[in-house]
Each structure stands twice: as C-alpha cells, then as structure tokens.
Amino acid sequence: MTDITDNQPPKSPGRGPGRGGLLVASVALILVLALILWLTRPGPAYLQGQIEIDTVRVSAKIGGRVASLEVSEGDSVSTGQLVAVLTTPEIEARANQVQAQVDAASAGVELARDGAREEQIRAARAQLEAAESVAELAAETRNRIERLYADGVVPAQRRDEVVTQARAARAQADAAREALRVAENAVRPEELRAAEAQLRQAQSGLEEVQALLVESHQFSPVDGSVLVRVVEAGEVVGPGFPLFVVGRLDQPWMTLNIREDLMSRIAIGHRLTATVPALGGREAEFEIHYIAPMADFATWRSARDLGGFDLRTFEVRARPVQPIDGLRPGMSVLVAEKSLGRAP
C-alpha cells in the first residue's frame, strides 16, 4: 500500500497569515485609535469659582476677661442674641466712684436751690434781734451821756467812749441783718449755676462708664451662623479684639477669577449660569455686582503666546438671582465660558 502522506505537497516554511488577518488587525487598530481620540476629546471649558458670604466680627470696645461664651461654632444666632460676657472689675469700680460724685454734686445743687436750713435762719434771726437790742441800748446810753455832757457833768472822754460803743453796736446789728438776708435768700445765682455744672459733669462721666459696662455683654449684630470662635472662656482680651466671626448665610455670593481676555464678555448686571456640584449639579443664575483687578498677574497663559504681554486676572463677584437652599460657603461653582456671552 502507498502512504498518503507522501503524496501531499510540502509546506512553505516562511509563509505568514493571510489577507484576512491583516484586515482584522487594521480594523482593531483603527478602533483603538478612535477610542483614544474619543476619550481624550476636549470638553467644554469651565471657570471654577467658590461660594463666599459676608462676615461680621463680634468684638468689644473694652478689654477684660472672658467670663462665659454663650454660643459655639456652627450655632445659628439672631440679631441681639447674647454671645459672650466679659468681667471688667476696674470699670465697675470706676462706675461706683463716679456714682458717688454724682450723688455729691446732686446734693450740692439741692443745697444751692433750697438755701440754708430753717435752723440756720432762726439762729440768724435771733442774732439779729440780740444785736438790735444792744444797738438800741447803746443809742439810749449815748443820748443820756450827751445831755449830761451838755450840762458839764460828764467829761468829754466818757462821751466819746459811749458814742463809739453806740456806733459799734449799730454796725453789729447791720451785719446780723445782712446775715439773715443771705440765709433767707439762699446762695447767689452764680453759685447755683456752678453747682449745676458740676452735676452735669458728673452725670456725663457716669453715662460714659455705664456705656462701657454695657460692652461687657456682647450681642450678635446680625442673623447668621457662628463660623469661628476666636477666644475661650477665661482668656483676657484687649479692646476691639474679636470674639466670634458670624457669617450671614442669607447673603451668599460667588467669586470667580476671570482672565483679562474674557472681560469683554461680561459686565455689571450680567447674569451667569453656574453649576453647584455639592448640590447634585444644580444649576442656578447669578448676577454680577462687582468686578475688580487682582493684585497678582494671571498665569493662565504664557506671555510669549500672546505676543509679549501678560494677561491680568480680574475678580468677579455675583449674587444668586433666587435663594438657593443648602448653599454654603466654600462650595465650588462651575461656570461654562459659553455662558459669559460673546465679545462685542
């Protein structure tokens, strides 16, 4: 019998895959390149911004030791709510001192207005009556001595002594009468005005100290949320040192850094459509209310690519057109460049 394998033609040792294999490889390569191009295709250009809010620093005009803090970070506060208490023993002691000055000045005014006491007036009247009696007696004695001197009974020396005594008694009576008049008419108008001026001065000092004492209790000036608690209970703070930072959550705004070459596409009052990723990609409208150049030059694009000059960066702020629930400071916002409008 003849072996069948011997009649088969020999295989060519250098022969590769056929045309079908090359076609499949080419198609696969094209698909891979298409996938790479699709994955690396440029997406829409976005500007990234951030949500900010207005903040208020709660601080006292006076220094003192922090006695208590009534709120903590994250707490919501309302206007007029007590947030901190300071102890100020020096000012409290000064208030007591000034109050004593007010009391003394008030008593001086009352004395000036009311005049002398009734006991003093009665004593002055009694002295006047006694002085008048002495003066009348001295006058009668002088008259008798004058007659005796005329008859040659009394020498001139005796007559001169009696006349002098009568004059002195009359002068004492006149002084007593003047003292009674002063007691009855109280003090002079100038003294009353001086006493009233001292009272007003003391009252002004008391009002000043009381105003400082009010500063020992600090209240929130706005509605908002406590963002930062700067101090702790027991610490000593100076005048004007902040105790809390309160943020106004009801007045959020967005801040963007925009290249100079895009500024021709925006203006005050222009509205932007922004996406908030933290709120599930929610879109909202914002209205521009502030545009100002930043201090540093922009690094968005090379100066060589722009013909030898640098582009500056401008800060743009915009407020939500409608309230956005859940919007918090620090959240990112994305603004598509196409929403900026077109250059004129």
C-alpha positions as CSV (number, residue, x, y, z in Angstrom):
1,M,0.0,0.0,0.0
2,T,1.1,3.5,-0.7
3,D,1.4,6.1,2.2
4,I,-1.0,9.0,1.6
5,T,1.2,11.5,3.5
6,D,3.9,11.0,0.9
7,N,1.7,12.5,-1.9
8,Q,1.0,15.8,0.0
9,P,3.0,18.8,-1.2
10,P,5.5,20.2,1.3
11,K,4.6,23.3,3.4
12,S,6.4,26.6,2.8
13,P,8.4,27.5,5.9
14,G,8.2,31.3,5.6
15,R,4.5,31.9,4.9
16,G,2.5,34.2,7.4
17,P,-1.2,34.9,7.9
18,G,-3.4,35.7,5.0
19,R,-5.0,38.9,3.9
20,G,-8.0,38.3,6.3
21,G,-5.7,38.5,9.3
22,L,-4.2,41.8,8.2
23,L,-7.6,43.3,7.7
24,V,-8.8,42.3,11.2
25,A,-5.6,43.8,12.7
26,S,-6.1,47.1,10.8
27,V,-9.7,47.4,11.9
28,A,-8.8,46.8,15.5
29,L,-6.0,49.4,15.4
30,I,-8.5,51.9,14.0
31,L,-11.0,51.2,16.7
32,V,-8.4,51.6,19.4
33,L,-7.3,55.0,17.9
34,A,-10.9,56.1,17.7
35,L,-11.5,55.2,21.3
36,I,-8.4,57.1,22.4
37,L,-9.4,60.2,20.5
38,W,-13.0,59.9,21.9
39,L,-11.7,59.6,25.5
40,T,-9.2,62.5,25.1
41,R,-11.5,64.8,23.2
42,P,-11.6,68.4,24.7
43,G,-14.7,69.0,26.8
44,P,-16.5,72.3,27.5
45,A,-14.3,75.0,29.1
46,Y,-15.4,75.9,32.7
47,L,-14.4,78.6,35.1
48,Q,-14.3,77.4,38.7
49,G,-15.4,79.7,41.5
50,Q,-16.4,79.4,45.1
51,I,-19.3,80.5,47.3
52,E,-18.5,83.2,49.9
53,I,-20.6,85.0,52.5
54,D,-20.4,88.3,54.3
55,T,-18.9,88.0,57.7
56,V,-19.1,90.2,60.9
57,R,-16.6,90.2,63.7
58,V,-18.1,90.5,67.1
59,S,-15.8,92.4,69.4
60,A,-16.0,94.7,72.5
61,K,-14.8,98.2,72.9
62,I,-13.3,97.4,76.2
63,G,-10.8,94.8,77.4
64,G,-11.5,92.2,80.1
65,R,-11.6,88.6,81.0
66,V,-14.0,86.3,79.1
67,A,-16.4,85.1,81.8
68,S,-18.6,83.0,79.5
69,L,-19.3,82.1,75.9
70,E,-22.9,81.5,75.1
71,V,-22.6,80.0,71.6
72,S,-20.3,77.7,69.8
73,E,-19.1,77.2,66.2
74,G,-21.9,76.2,63.9
75,D,-24.6,77.6,66.1
76,S,-27.2,79.8,64.5
77,V,-27.6,83.3,66.1
78,S,-30.1,86.1,65.7
79,T,-29.7,89.8,66.0
80,G,-29.5,90.9,69.6
81,Q,-28.7,87.4,71.0
82,L,-26.2,87.3,73.8
83,V,-23.0,85.6,72.7
84,A,-20.4,86.4,75.3
85,V,-19.9,88.1,78.8
86,L,-16.7,89.8,79.9
87,T,-15.7,90.7,83.5
88,T,-14.4,94.3,84.0
89,P,-13.7,94.9,87.7
90,E,-11.8,98.1,87.0
91,I,-14.7,99.7,85.1
92,E,-17.2,98.5,87.8
93,A,-15.1,100.2,90.5
94,R,-14.9,103.4,88.3
95,A,-18.7,103.3,88.0
96,N,-19.1,103.2,91.8
97,Q,-16.7,106.1,92.1
98,V,-18.5,108.3,89.5
99,Q,-21.9,107.4,91.1
100,A,-20.6,108.8,94.4
101,Q,-19.5,112.0,92.6
102,V,-23.0,112.3,91.0
103,D,-24.6,112.0,94.5
104,A,-22.3,114.6,95.9
105,A,-23.0,117.1,93.1
106,S,-26.7,116.5,93.3
107,A,-26.7,117.3,97.0
108,G,-24.8,120.5,96.3
109,V,-27.4,121.5,93.8
110,E,-30.2,120.8,96.2
111,L,-28.4,122.9,98.9
112,A,-28.0,125.7,96.5
113,R,-31.6,125.7,95.4
114,D,-33.1,125.2,98.9
115,G,-30.7,127.6,100.6
116,A,-29.9,127.5,104.3
117,R,-31.8,125.2,106.7
118,E,-34.6,126.5,108.9
119,E,-32.5,126.1,111.9
120,Q,-29.8,128.4,110.4
121,I,-32.4,131.0,109.5
122,R,-33.8,131.0,113.1
123,A,-30.3,131.3,114.5
124,A,-29.6,134.3,112.2
125,R,-32.8,136.0,113.2
126,A,-32.0,135.5,116.9
127,Q,-28.6,137.0,116.4
128,L,-30.2,140.0,114.7
129,E,-32.7,140.6,117.5
130,A,-29.9,140.5,120.1
131,A,-27.8,142.9,118.0
132,E,-30.7,145.3,117.6
133,S,-31.3,145.2,121.4
134,V,-27.7,146.0,122.1
135,A,-27.8,148.8,119.5
136,E,-30.9,150.3,120.9
137,L,-29.4,150.3,124.4
138,A,-26.2,151.8,123.2
139,A,-28.2,154.6,121.4
140,E,-30.2,155.5,124.6
141,T,-27.0,155.5,126.7
142,R,-25.4,157.8,124.1
143,N,-28.4,160.2,124.3
144,R,-28.2,160.4,128.1
145,I,-24.4,160.9,128.1
146,E,-24.9,163.7,125.5
147,R,-27.3,165.5,127.8
148,L,-25.0,165.1,130.8
149,Y,-22.1,166.2,128.7
150,A,-24.0,169.3,127.7
151,D,-24.7,170.1,131.4
152,G,-20.9,169.7,132.2
153,V,-21.4,166.6,134.4
154,V,-19.7,164.0,132.2
155,P,-16.2,164.6,130.8
156,A,-15.6,164.5,127.0
157,Q,-13.7,161.2,127.4
158,R,-16.7,159.5,128.7
159,R,-18.9,161.0,126.0
160,D,-16.5,159.8,123.2
161,E,-16.5,156.2,124.6
162,V,-20.3,156.0,124.6
163,V,-20.6,157.4,121.1
164,T,-18.1,154.8,119.8
165,Q,-19.9,152.0,121.6
166,A,-23.2,153.0,120.1
167,R,-21.7,153.0,116.6
168,A,-20.2,149.6,117.1
169,A,-23.5,148.2,118.3
170,R,-25.3,149.6,115.3
171,A,-22.7,148.1,112.9
172,Q,-23.1,144.6,114.6
173,A,-26.8,144.9,114.2
174,D,-26.4,145.7,110.5
175,A,-24.1,142.7,110.0
176,A,-26.6,140.4,111.7
177,R,-29.4,141.8,109.4
178,E,-27.2,141.1,106.3
179,A,-26.5,137.5,107.5
180,L,-30.2,136.9,107.9
181,R,-30.9,138.2,104.4
182,V,-28.2,135.9,103.0
183,A,-29.7,132.9,104.8
184,E,-33.2,133.7,103.6
185,N,-32.1,134.3,100.0
186,A,-30.0,131.1,99.8
187,V,-26.9,131.3,97.6
188,R,-26.1,133.5,94.7
189,P,-27.2,132.6,91.2
190,E,-23.5,132.1,90.2
191,E,-23.1,129.5,92.9
192,L,-26.2,127.7,91.8
193,R,-25.0,127.6,88.2
194,A,-21.6,126.3,89.3
195,A,-23.3,123.5,91.3
196,E,-25.5,122.5,88.4
197,A,-22.4,122.4,86.1
198,Q,-20.6,120.1,88.4
199,L,-23.7,117.8,88.5
200,R,-23.8,117.7,84.7
201,Q,-20.2,116.9,84.5
202,A,-20.6,114.0,87.0
203,Q,-23.6,112.7,85.2
204,S,-21.7,112.7,81.8
205,G,-18.9,110.7,83.4
206,L,-21.4,108.2,84.8
207,E,-23.1,107.8,81.4
208,E,-19.7,107.1,79.8
209,V,-18.8,104.4,82.4
210,Q,-22.3,102.9,82.0
211,A,-21.8,102.7,78.3
212,L,-18.5,100.8,78.8
213,L,-20.3,98.5,81.2
214,V,-22.8,97.6,78.6
215,E,-19.9,96.5,76.4
216,S,-19.2,93.7,78.9
217,H,-22.2,91.9,77.4
218,Q,-21.7,91.2,73.7
219,F,-24.7,90.5,71.4
220,S,-24.8,89.3,67.8
221,P,-25.3,92.3,65.5
222,V,-26.8,90.2,62.6
223,D,-28.6,87.0,61.9
224,G,-26.3,84.2,60.8
225,S,-24.1,81.3,61.8
226,V,-21.0,81.3,64.1
227,L,-18.1,80.4,61.8
228,V,-15.2,80.9,64.1
229,R,-14.9,81.2,67.9
230,V,-11.7,83.1,68.4
231,V,-11.3,83.0,72.2
232,E,-12.1,80.6,75.1
233,A,-13.6,81.3,78.5
234,G,-11.1,82.6,81.0
235,E,-8.9,84.4,78.4
236,V,-8.0,88.1,78.7
237,V,-8.8,90.1,75.6
238,G,-8.0,93.7,74.7
239,P,-10.3,96.4,73.3
240,G,-11.5,95.6,69.8
241,F,-10.3,92.0,69.9
242,P,-12.7,89.8,68.0
243,L,-14.6,87.2,70.0
244,F,-16.6,85.5,67.2
245,V,-16.9,85.6,63.4
246,V,-20.5,85.4,62.4
247,G,-21.4,84.6,58.8
248,R,-24.5,85.9,57.0
249,L,-25.8,82.7,55.3
250,D,-28.7,84.7,53.9
251,Q,-26.3,86.8,51.7
252,P,-24.1,84.3,49.7
253,W,-22.2,85.3,46.7
254,M,-19.9,83.6,44.1
255,T,-16.4,84.7,43.4
256,L,-14.6,83.9,40.1
257,N,-11.2,84.7,38.7
258,I,-11.5,85.6,35.1
259,R,-8.7,86.2,32.6
260,E,-8.4,89.6,31.1
261,D,-9.2,88.4,27.5
262,L,-12.6,87.3,28.7
263,M,-13.6,90.6,30.3
264,S,-15.2,92.0,27.2
265,R,-17.9,89.3,27.5
266,I,-19.1,90.3,31.0
267,A,-20.4,93.5,32.7
268,I,-22.0,94.6,35.9
269,G,-25.6,93.2,35.9
270,H,-24.7,90.4,33.5
271,R,-26.2,87.0,34.5
272,L,-24.3,83.8,34.6
273,T,-25.5,80.2,34.7
274,A,-23.5,78.2,37.3
275,T,-23.5,74.6,38.4
276,V,-23.0,73.7,42.0
277,P,-21.6,70.1,42.3
278,A,-22.2,69.9,46.0
279,L,-25.9,70.3,45.4
280,G,-26.1,67.4,42.9
281,G,-25.1,69.5,40.0
282,R,-27.9,72.0,40.4
283,E,-27.9,75.0,38.1
284,A,-28.6,78.5,39.2
285,E,-28.4,82.0,37.9
286,F,-26.1,84.6,39.4
287,E,-25.9,88.3,38.7
288,I,-22.6,90.1,38.6
289,H,-22.3,93.0,41.1
290,Y,-18.6,93.5,41.5
291,I,-15.6,93.5,39.1
292,A,-12.0,94.5,40.2
293,P,-8.5,93.6,39.1
294,M,-6.5,91.3,41.4
295,A,-3.1,92.3,42.7
296,D,-1.1,89.5,41.0
297,F,-0.7,88.9,37.3
298,A,-2.5,86.0,35.8
299,T,-0.7,82.8,35.0
300,W,-3.4,81.3,32.8
301,R,-1.4,81.7,29.5
302,S,2.1,82.3,28.6
303,A,3.1,85.9,27.7
304,R,5.0,84.6,24.6
305,D,1.9,83.0,23.2
306,L,0.1,86.3,23.5
307,G,2.6,88.5,21.7
308,G,4.8,89.6,24.5
309,F,2.4,90.8,27.3
310,D,0.8,89.3,30.4
311,L,-2.9,88.9,31.0
312,R,-4.1,90.0,34.4
313,T,-6.8,88.3,36.4
314,F,-10.0,90.0,37.5
315,E,-12.1,89.1,40.5
316,V,-15.8,88.9,39.6
317,R,-18.5,88.5,42.2
318,A,-22.1,87.6,41.6
319,R,-25.1,87.0,43.8
320,P,-27.8,84.4,43.3
321,V,-30.9,85.7,41.5
322,Q,-33.1,83.4,43.5
323,P,-32.4,81.9,47.0
324,I,-30.6,78.5,46.8
325,D,-31.5,76.1,49.5
326,G,-28.4,74.4,51.1
327,L,-25.9,76.8,49.6
328,R,-23.0,77.0,52.0
329,P,-19.7,79.0,51.9
330,G,-16.8,77.0,50.4
331,M,-18.9,75.2,47.8
332,S,-17.4,75.1,44.3
333,V,-19.3,76.5,41.4
334,L,-18.6,75.9,37.7
335,V,-19.4,78.4,35.0
336,A,-19.1,77.5,31.4
337,E,-17.2,80.0,29.3
338,K,-20.0,80.0,26.7
339,S,-22.4,81.4,29.4
340,L,-20.2,84.5,29.6
341,G,-21.7,85.8,26.4
342,R,-20.0,86.9,23.3
343,A,-17.4,89.6,22.8
344,P,-18.8,92.7,21.0
